[in-house]
Amino acid sequence: MTDTKASPLVARDRRVVWHPYTQMRTSPDPLPVVRGRGVYLYMEDGRRILDGISSWWVNIHGHAHPRLNAALARQAGELEHVMFGGCTHEPAVTLAERLVAILPPRLTRVFFSDDGSTAVEVALKVAHQYWRNRGQPQRTTFVALEHAFHGDTVGAMSVSARSVFTDAFEPLLFPVLRAEAPYRYRCAHCAGEPRCSLACLSSLERLLEARASEVAAVIVEPMLQGAGGMIVWPAEYLVGVRALCDRYGTLLVADEVLTGFGRTGRMFACEHAGVAPDLICLSKALTGGYLPLAATVVSDEVFDAFLSDDRAQAFFHGHSFTANPIACAVALASLDLFEDGRVLERVARLEAQLDRGLSGLRGLPLVGDVRVIGGVGALELVTEQRQGSGGYLDRVGPTLAAAFLERGLLLRPLGNVLYFMPPYVITDAEVDWALDQIRDVLTALSPAS
Ligand code: PMP
C-alpha cells in the first residue's frame, strides 16, 4: 500500500488542516505534493503520480507551464491586485474582449468572480434580478436537472441534484423544479431502443407548460453532467432545451464550469448543439487551472435590464478578488495557447484514443457503460451497491482510487463511476499506460477473475 505516514508534511497537515470530503476517521492521508510538471505530480518522498483528473478538472496545459508561469510573474511585477469596484485594468478588459470574441454569439457582457460556485451564484442572482428589474418579480423559480452538480454554495447546491453533497443542508436550500436529464444508460423511456428518443425532454416541456410564468431560468451542464456521474448527452437534448426556453420565454443558463475551454472537444460544449445560452458560467480551465477565477457572461438583453438611473436596480454583488489581474493575465496566456488550433486537435485525438481504449473494456463483467466525450472517458461500473442506492458513496470508489494510486495514477471515482480526465498535454503513450492500469485493476476486481 502507499505509505504516506512517514511524511513530515502529512504529520503537520493532520494537526491543523481540514480537507474537503475527508473528515472520516478512515480517510486516507493526503498526498504530500511538492512539485508539478506537465501531467505529473511529485511527492515529498520522490514518487511521481500521473494527474488523471486534471486536479479536479481544472488543468489543461499541464502543471508549471513555462508560458503561464511567465505571464503570472510578469503580471505580479506590474499590478498584483486592485478592487474591481470602481477600478479597471488591462488584463480584465482584454480577457473580457477575448472571451466575448470566442463565446457563442449573444454572450457579450462579462461579470468576473472567483470559482465555479460563485459563477453559478452570480448567474442565479442575475437571472432572478433580471425579471425583478423587468417588472416580473414573480419569476423566482429555477428549473434544474436530475443528476446536476453546480457547486457547494447554498444557491448552487439548491439547483444541484439532492445527494450526499447536499443532504446535510436540505433545510437551507430553496425549492427548484426538477426535470429529467438524458441519462441514456439508466433511461426509463428508451431502454432497449437503438437510439435516444428524447422522450426525457417532455418532462422539461411539461414543467414549463405548467409553470413558465414563475420560472426565472433553466440551468443545465451542457453535454456532460460532471459530478452527477459523467453523463454524456446527445446534442439534440440541448437543442431541445434551448427551443423550450425560447417557446416559454425563459432564460437558459449554461454551466460550462467543467465543459468550457475544450474539455468536450469544442471550445464550449454549447457548440456541439449550435446553441447560445443567455448566461454562461466559466471557471476551472479559464486560467488553465492555475488560479481561481470565474466569469458569468450574459447577453445584452440581460445586461440591459440592469441599466437604470435607479441604484436599486444595480447588481449588488462583488467579491474582494473579482477579476484579479494575475489570474486574468494567466487566463490570457492560456487563451494564447489555443490560438493555433493545436490544443483542440489534441483533444480530438485524445477522444479517439479514449474511445478505442475504453470501448475495449466493455466485455469486463464490472463495466456497465462506457461514455466518452472530448478529453473525458468514463466507465459506469455495475456493483452490488449501485444496483441498490450506491451512487457517490459506493465503496468501490475508494478501493479503486487506492489501487490506482499504488500504480502511480491519480483517479478519484465518483462512487461507481470511474473516469479519466487528464490535462490535454498528455502523450499517446501516457494515455495507453493509464488505460492499461485501468484494464488491469478492473480485471483484478472483476468477480469472474
Ligand atoms: N459547476 C460545475 C459543472 C462543476 O463541475 C463544479 C465543480 N466541480 C462547479 C460548478 C463548482 O465549481 P467550484 O468547485 O470551482 O466552486
Boltz pocket constraint, residues with backbone or C-beta under 6 A from the ligand:
constraints:
  - pocket:
      binder: B
      contacts: [[A, 56], [A, 115], [A, 116], [A, 117], [A, 118], [A, 120], [A, 149], [A, 150], [A, 151], [A, 152], [A, 221], [A, 226], [A, 227], [A, 255], [A, 256], [A, 257], [A, 258], [A, 283], [A, 284]]
      max_distance: 6.0
